[in-house]
């Protein structure tokens, strides 16, 4: 609630200023929480991609060896 000063300016009360800061801070906290949740989800997704690639790399050397063994045994 603005208070009128002797020179005619309207100055917000300390309570109004404090409430405005609190609302701004609460909104910022919500934004940071949402960003943290997005970051966690992206990190989990990246971890899953890395795990799949690792499994693929572990299986890759076996595939050509198996194929070549099949060629040698068919001769």
C-alpha positions in Angstrom: 0.0 0.0 0.0 1.7 3.2 -1.1 2.2 6.0 1.3 1.9 9.6 0.2 4.9 11.7 1.2 4.9 15.4 1.9 6.4 16.2 -1.5 3.6 14.3 -3.3 5.4 11.1 -4.2 3.8 7.8 -3.4 6.3 5.4 -1.8 5.4 1.7 -1.2 5.4 0.6 2.4 8.2 -1.7 3.6 5.6 -4.5 4.0 4.6 -4.2 0.3 8.2 -4.2 -0.7 8.9 -7.2 1.5 5.9 -9.1 0.1 7.0 -8.3 -3.5 10.4 -9.7 -2.8 9.0 -12.8 -1.3 6.7 -13.4 -4.3 9.7 -12.9 -6.6 11.9 -15.2 -4.6 9.1 -17.9 -4.5 8.7 -17.7 -8.2 12.5 -18.0 -8.7 12.6 -21.0 -6.4 9.9 -22.7 -8.5 11.8 -22.0 -11.7 15.0 -23.4 -10.2 13.2 -26.5 -9.0 11.7 -27.1 -12.5 15.2 -26.6 -14.0 16.6 -29.1 -11.5 14.0 -31.6 -12.5 14.6 -31.1 -16.2 18.4 -31.5 -15.6 17.8 -34.7 -13.6 15.7 -36.2 -16.3 18.2 -35.3 -19.0 21.0 -36.8 -16.9 19.0 -40.0 -16.4 18.3 -40.2 -20.2 22.0 -39.6 -21.0 23.0 -42.3 -18.5 20.6 -44.7 -20.2 22.0 -43.9 -23.7 25.5 -44.4 -22.3 24.5 -47.7 -20.8 23.0 -48.9 -24.1 26.1 -47.8 -26.0 28.3 -49.7 -23.6 26.2 -52.8 -23.9 26.5 -52.4 -27.7 30.2 -52.1 -27.6 30.5 -55.2 -25.4 28.5 -57.2 -27.9 30.1 -55.8 -31.0 33.4 -57.8 -30.9 31.4 -61.0 -30.5 29.3 -60.5 -33.6 32.1 -60.4 -36.2 33.9 -63.3 -34.5 30.7 -65.4 -34.5 30.1 -64.6 -38.2 33.7 -65.5 -39.2 33.5 -68.7 -37.1 30.3 -69.6 -39.0 32.1 -69.0 -42.3 35.1 -71.2 -41.3 33.0 -74.0 -40.1 30.9 -74.1 -43.3 33.9 -74.6 -45.6 
